């Protein structure tokens, strides 16, 4: 919470070049299955939450933008490519996965279902394994060192020893 008791959220891209802070209540969280969102996220769908009515500040760097249609700009990190924003005439949506605590932002509706991939609803039925369970076919995991920005604000990034 901020000093005036408004909720505060932070997040950013994978490499840490772009970080944001949102003060105030988040709006509707949703998933969009439209083909444009699939391509923008390189994924099955785009999970987004509205920050309309809240205060959004870029605390490190700023997104680069791609105009994906006559009404929408999509912001992303120019260094690592992380999708960050969906900006339309009615406001800005942020990528839920870019938040430091994405589990606290629960989508309430799905949009663009005409382009929903036919297997998306059956994904929860697939067998599931933890990352390290794949050591036999991916032995590099044993000494993997992540260079991804941690899920919290940092004074400096990357760390001096990696710069």
N, C-alpha and C positions, 0 to 999 in steps of 0.2 A: 504494500500500500504506500501511496505517497503521503506527504505531510498533511494534505487536506483530505485524507481517507479515501481517495480515489484509487481503484485498483491500478496496478502498474505491471506491465508485461515487457519483456525484453526478448530480443532474438537477433538473428543475422544469418549471413551466408555461411557456407561450409569453410571457406578459407579465412574468414574473419575480417576481410577488407571492408565489408558493409555490415553495420550494426544499427538496430533501431530500438526505440523505447516508445511504448504506448501508455499514456495515462488516461484513465477513464474506462468506462464499460465498453466491452467489445460488442459489436452488433451480431447479426445472424451469421452462424457458421454453416457452411454448405460444402457440397461436393459437386463439381461440374464435370459431366461426362462428354460435353460437346467436343467435336474433333479438334477445334482450335485450342481448347484447354489441354487435350491429350498431347498435342504436339508441343505446346508451350512448356509443359512439365516433363515431356518425354516419358509419360506414364499412362496408366489406365484412366486416370481422372485427376482433377485439380482440387485439392482441399483448400478452401479459402475462408477467411473470416473478415467481416466488414469492420473497419475502424472509423466509419462515419460517426461523428459526434464525439470522438475521443481525440486526444492530442497525440499526433505522430511526429516524432523527431528522429532524424538520422543522426546517430551519435558517433559513427565512424564511417567515413565515405558516404557515397550515395549510389543508388542503382543507376544503371544505364537502361535506356528504354527502347523498346521495339514497338512500333505502331502496328498492331496485328489486325486492325480493322479501322473503319472510318470513325469508330466510337471508343476504341479501347487501346490503351498503352499498357504494355507489360514490362515491369521492371525486373532486372536480374543483376547479379554481380558480374561485372565485366571481367574479373579475374578468374573466377571458378565456375561461373555459369549458373549458380543457384537461382531458381525462380523465386522472386520475392513479392511482386505486386501485380495486381489487376486494377487498373484505373479506368473507370467509366464515368460518364456524365453524373451519375448519382453517388460517386465517392470512390474510395480506395478499399480494396481487399488485400489482405496480406496472406501469404502462404502459411498455412497452419504448421507445416513441418519446419518452417524457419524459426518458429518461436522456441525459446529455451525450454519451455515446459509444454510441449504440444498436447500432452495427455489431458490437460485441463480445458481444452477447447474442443467441444463435442459438436460435430456436424448434426444439424437438425433436419436438413432437406437435401435432396438430390435434384440437380438441374441437368438439362441437356440429355435426358435419358434416351432420346431417339438414337444417340450415337454410343450408348453404353455397350461396352464389349460383352459378348454373350457369356463369357466365363467368369466375369467379375463376382457375381453372386455365389459362385461355387468355390472361390478361393479359400474361405474358412474351412472347407471340408478336406483340403489337401493336408498331407502329413506335415508336421512342423518340427523343426530341429533348431537348436541354438547354433550360433555362428561357429563356435569351436568344435561342434560335432562333425564338421567337414574336414578334419585334419588329414585324413588319409588321402583325399583327393586334392586338398589344398594345403600342403605342408608349410607353405609360407606364412600361414596364420600363426604358427608357433612363436615367431619373433616379429610380428607385425607391430609397427609403431605408427600411431595415428598422428597426422599433421593437421587434422581437422580442428577448427576452433572449438574450445569447450563451450558447454551450454551455460555460460554466464559471462558477464562483462569482464573485460581485462583492460588494464592500463595500457598495455602494449601488445601488439601482435604482428608478426610472429615473435616468439620469445627470442631474446638476444642470442642464445646458443644456436638457434636455427637460422638467424638472419643471414 
